[in-house]
Amino acid sequence: MNTALITGVSGQDGAYLAAHLLARGWRVVGTRRPGAEASGLWRLRELGIAEHASFALHDVDLTDLDACRALLARERPAQVFHLAAQSRVAQALRDPYGSARSNAFATLQLLEAVRRETPKAHFVFASSAELFGNAPAPQNEATPFAPANPYAVAKYFAHATTQNYRAVHGLASSCAILFNHESPLRDADFVTRKIAAAAVRLARGGAAPLTLGNLDAQRDFGYAPEYVAALATLAERAEGDDFVFATGVATSIRAFATLAFAAAGIAVTWHGRGTEEWAQDAQGRRVIAVDPALFRPLDAALLVGDARKARAVLGFAPATDVAGLTAKLIDAERRRAG
């Protein structure tokens, strides 16, 4: 039985990828941060794989080279998916060193451990569209990076290090440049799930409006299970390479919220401009407001990907559009609300 190692297995992508590989007959070894609470495994439980016979979970500090080497030497994975990260831009702005430690230095240590212990394993790094910043859209593998926040800077280091280990040490190390990919397994404070949860709450008679930041920011929203399936396909290749994963469709936060509220049964109309913009429902109730405190100091205006290479080489073909995605999020929040 082939073994795959997934760092950050308790996160959205890690949980979906573990379920995908287990269904294909793989043995999956996952890692999470030492000291992480048991409640953080809710995604694995929701997918029904927390107690799977072919799944093992280890608490590993990925900045500890010896710990990484020991894990790899013991498990001998054929594929290593490095998904663990501090994934919130706002948190990186508050703690840039912590973001660098989690996202940059941990990647370096894990790559070095792979080089020493399992050099034939395919290493897949979950890179980010945030690296592009305000580079001209649509962005593809040849678009110059322009990281605009500490999260993106740390990811840039990790991305370049992954490429360096491929070029210098001959590792099959790949960078998956992931544009926004959402699902019901997002944390509650991610904007897409925050919008869906508020829409369901307001549809059930809730009073407090949803507060959002920059409504004009446009992002390329995909469906996470389709993206992790593509990561699994990437890892089957003999050689490392870099791929953009995206739908090629840009949607503003305003439009995403409009679709999500419609899926919850609330038709909204927008009024005002800038920080004074707001939305009301058919009864005249204010359901969405703008909070200037939620704006980022630097925010990419338009992130939309050109995934032609992934389509041609990997057969990547995302099938869930934004309307379908918002419907999935709303259905999940309705189930959680009982």
N, C-alpha and C positions, 0 to 999 in steps of 0.2 A: 504494500500500500504506500503510495507516494505521500510525502508529508509537505505541507505548506505552513510557513510561519507568517502570522499576521500580527504586526504590532498595532496597538490601539484597537484590538478586536472588539472592545465593548462600545466603540463609537458607531455612528450610523453606517459608514462604509465598511468598517471591519465586520460588523454583525451581518450585513447583507452578503459580503464576500464569503464569510465563513459558511453561511447557509448554502450559498451557491456551490462551493467546493465540496462540502459534505454530501450534497445531493448528487455530486458526480463521483463519489466514492473515494475522495481524498481523506486523509487524516489531517486535522487542523490543530496546530499549536498556536495559541494566542497569548499576547502579553498585555498587561495593563500596569499603570503606575503602582509602585509599592504604597500601601496605606490607603488605596482607593476604597471607597465604601462599597459594600455588597449591593446597595441599591443601584449602583452604576451599571449593574449587569441586566437591567430591565429590558434592554433591546434583545439580548440573547434569549431571555425568557420569553419575550413576546413572539420571537421567531421559533421557539420550541427547540433550541439547540443547546441550551446551557448544560444539560445533562446528557448530551449525545455521547455515545460510547466512543466515537472517534474524535472527540474534541477534548483538548487539555488546555488549561489556563494557568499562566505563571505570572507572578508579580516580578517585574524586572525593571531596574533603573537603566534606561537605555544610554545614559551618559557614562555608565560604568563599563569600560571596555572588557574587563575580566568577566563581568556578569554576562555580557553579550556573547563573549567567546565560549563560556561554559554552556550556555543555552544551545548555541549552534553545534558545538561539539557533541552534545548529548542527543539532539533531535535530528541532525543531519538533513535539514529541509532541502527539497529540490527547488523550491520557490520561496522567496522572501518578499512579502508585501509590507512596505514601511508606510503605514497610515497614521501612526501615532503623531500627534501634534497638539500644540496649543493653537486652536483654530479660530479664535475670536480676535478680530482686528481691534476692537475696543480694549480688550484685555492687554494686547500687545502695546497699545499706546500708554496704558497705565504702568506696565511692567515690561519694558523692552528687553531687559537682561533675561528675565524669565522666558520670554518668547524665543530669544536667541538660544538659550540653553536647551529648551525643549525641541525647537524646530531645526536649528543649525547644528549644534554640537552633537546632539544625539544621533543625527544622520551620519555624521562623520565617524562616530564610534561604531555604529552598526555596520557601516561599509567596511571599516577596517577589520571588524570581526569576521565578516563574510570573506574578505580577502584571505584571512589567515586560516579559517576553519572550513568554509564551504565555497571555495572559489568557482565551482561549476554551477552554483545555484543562480537562477535568474532573480535579480534584485529589481523590484518595481517601486519607485518612489512616487508618492502622491504629491505632485507639484500643484501649483495654483495659478489661475488666471490673474490673481492679484499682482503677479510679477510684471504684467504689462502696464499697469498704471493707466496713464492717459495716452498710451501709444495708439496710432491710428488703427481704426477698426475696419474690417474684421481682422482679428489677430490670429496668426498661425505660427508654425514652428520657426519661421524665419523672422518674425517680428521682433525688433529689439526690445529688451526688457527695460522698464522704467519704474521700479518699485517705489511706492509713494507712502509707505507706512512701515513700522518696525516688523509687523508680521510678514509683509512681502519681502523685506530685506533679509530676514532670517530664512525664508523659503528660497530666496535667490541663492544664498550661500549653499543650502542643501542641494538645490538643483544643479549648481555648477560643480559641486563635489561629486555628485552622482555621475555627471558627465566625465569628470576628471578620472574617476576610478575605472571607467570604461576605456578611456583613451590611454591611460598610463599603465594600468594593471591588467587590462584585458577582460575585466568582468563583464558579464552580460547584465549591465545595469541600465535601466530604462527610466525615463521621466514621463509620467502621465500628467500633462498639463490640463487639470480639470477645471472647467468652468462650473458655475453654480449648478449643483445637482441636489435636489431636495427630496424629502419623503416624510411620512408620518414619524420616522424615527429620529428626526431632528430634536435637539434640545429645545425646551420651551422658550428660551430667550433668542433663538434665531428668528430673523424677521419673517420668514415664510410661515413658520409654525405659529409665531406670535400673531400674525394676521389671521390665520385660520382659526385659532382658538378664540380670538376676539369676535370673529364673525359668528361663530356658533354661540358664544355667550350672549351677544347682542340679539341674535335671532331668538333666543330663549327669554328675552326680556331684560337682559342686563342693562345697566344705566351708564356706567363710565365709558366714555369713548376710547377707541384705540388711538394711541399716540405713535406717530412715526416721524422719521427724520426727513432726509432728502427724497422727495417723491419723484424727482426728475431723473435720478440715477437709473440707468438701464443695464439690465443684466441678462445673461443667456441662461435660462432656467431649464434644466433637464431633470430626469427622474433617476434617482440614485441606483436602484437595482440594475438598470440598463447600463450604467457606467461601470459598476463593479464587475459585471459580466465581461465587459470589454477589457478590464484589467486582467482578468483570468486568461483571456485570449492572448493578450500581450505577453504574459509570462510564459506562454508555450513556445515562443520564438527562441531560436538558438542564440541570437545576438541581441544586444541591447540597442535601443533607439528611443527617440523622443516623439510623442504624439499629443496633439491637441484633441480633447474630447469636449464636444459642444454640439448644440442643436443648430447654431447659425441664425437663431431668431432672438432679437433683443426685445425685452419687455420692461417697461418702467415699473417702479415700485407702485406708482399710482394705478397703473393698469392691472398689475398683479392683485392688488387689494380689491379693485373693482370686480375682477373675475371671482375671487374667493368669496366676497360678500354675495355675489349673485348666486354662487353655488350653495350658499347657506340660506338663500331665499330673500336676500336684502338687495334691492336695487338702489344704488347710490347716485347722487348728483354732486358735482364738485363746485365749490365756490371760493372766491378769493384768490390770492396769489402769494407765492413765497411762503414765509413763515406764518402768514395769515390764512393760508389755504385750509379748507375743511370740507367734509362731505356729510351730507344728510340723507336719511332714508325717505321713503314715500310719505311718512307721517310727519316729516319735518324735524325728526330727532337727529341731533348731531352725533354721528357715529365714528368719525375719524377726524383727528386734529393733528397739526404739526407741532412738534416740540423742538425748538432750536438746539436744545441740549443734546439731541440725538444725532446732530450733524457731525461728520468727521472733519478734522482739520483739512485733510486733503482726501478727496474722493474721486475715483475714476468716474467720468461722466458716462462712458459707454464701454462695456466689456461684452463683446460678442465674438464667438469663435468661428474659425474656418477649419472644419475637421475633415477636409477632403482626403488627407493622407490616411487618417484612421479608417475612413470609409473604404478606401481603395485597398489598403494593406490588411486591415483587421476585420473588415466587414462590419464595422460599427455603424449601426442604423437606428438611432433613437426613434422610438415610435410614439412616445407620450408627449403631446403638446402641452402648452401652459394651461389651457382650459381643463384638459384631462388631469394634469398634475394638481391643480387647485381642487378639483372634485375629489381626488384621492385624499388630500389633506383634510378637507371638510368632513368626509365620511369617517376618517379616523378620529377626528375631534368629537364628532357626534357619539361614536362608540365610547370614547373615554368619558364623555359627559353623562353617559347612561341613557 
